[in-house]
């Protein structure tokens, strides 16, 4: 157990330092993301009007939702480096390492998260009031349930990532094509950009039952108090229970078909 | 010099023909490849742009823009993106990847000017026309719904705006992508961020976002030039002569800046080269 934990920490540290040590240029990426947040918040104010009167969700709540979606962007849209490993051909090296595959990729992902969290998410959260956003949760209970829901969102997201990876191999499709499709679908259906409650034609109430909603809508709706926490968390647990066995089965059935020619 | 330029320009259609043939051969490998690329291309473009339309539908427009006008805006945004995809694919629109991965060396080895490679390498009219066709469909439907007075002049203006917006998109990509000359690893994916930024912001009407942000969205991140300002003119919301000229003028300015910055980066690259490409094709 201790060895496994040390392996995870060492892998995460390596992944975190990979792109940071070369040059401070990577910080510009955060500046662009910051600008994007400012614009998105301004757009929400335009869309909902000064009072947000036409919306079933108050403007302040939508702004908190949008800000949180950016702060926890990595966790709400889980993406390991398995696609890169396919593409670069380094998947072969991953198979040789004395560590299970899922913890390997999860650790590498965690390393990237740590850097992003320290340099972008945390400063953004602290500077929320500068954007005119109240980052506080709807209640103390909401904050606690959010933590649980976010963990489940990561769990479901990881399962999704491995399902997409296995399907890439099974269907013999280009790596990036599968990544693009899954991301494009997830962005629209997960509620990461628009709260599902604000979708037209009653789409939100249908999408809430799909696994994509477990990725972003569930934790964000719980944090802001616009979602029914017990039902959303129950759905997340149910989808985790369905998707992980599916991911395991798909991966076991297809891992020996992996062929890499390098990137 | 002028004669060489003329000769290279004359060679471009032949190169486009060659790349188009290779693209056709590639996509004609099977129905699965053809369908999946087309589907993915369109889905990706729609996924990042459709939410403006969804919000307009939900709230009966955004600000002063009606739902049909937002649909036109979305169509134009898709069309511009589709045109760039069509002609500058294979990471020609994401130069930070080519530079960061050391793949620029491949282009420098080809016995032709670099600009010719940039203008021809990514020409993929068959596999990458999904977004263009999708954008065309949205434009036609919204134009019908808005009963726009389409004339030859209007179509010429539309073409001018598509070319200008495409030039601005590319210039923005090359301005930021040139950072990869300095930091190949750290800036390799900077064009992913810049592209996502433009993709998410361009299908939105920027009226009312505030003076400061509007200026930023027309300078630092020129999303406003890609669909919003052109749509204002094409939909008759802005009939001032300045409004008419802003986008083409901005294209000239951005393109000039991009050329200068890229050449500076290239000069730096000539001294340092890239250490990221290994003989067997993997990145370090």
Interface residues (C-beta under 8 A of the other chain):
Chain A: X18 X19 X20 X22 X23 X24 X25 X26 X28 X29 X32 X33 X35 X36 X38 X39 X40 X42 X43 X45 X46 X47 X48 X54 X55 X88 X89 X90 X171 X173 X177 X180 X181 X183 X184 X185 X187 X188 X193 X194 X198 X199 X200 X201 X203 X261 X262 X263
Chain B: X32 X36 X37 X39 X40 X43 X44 X46 X47 X48 X50 X51 X54 X55 X57 X58 X59 X60 X62 X63 X101 X176 X179 X182 X183 X184 X185 X186 X187 X189 X190 X193 X194 X196 X197 X200 X201 X204 X205 X207 X208 X209 X210 X213 X216 X217 X220 X221 X280 X281 X282 X283
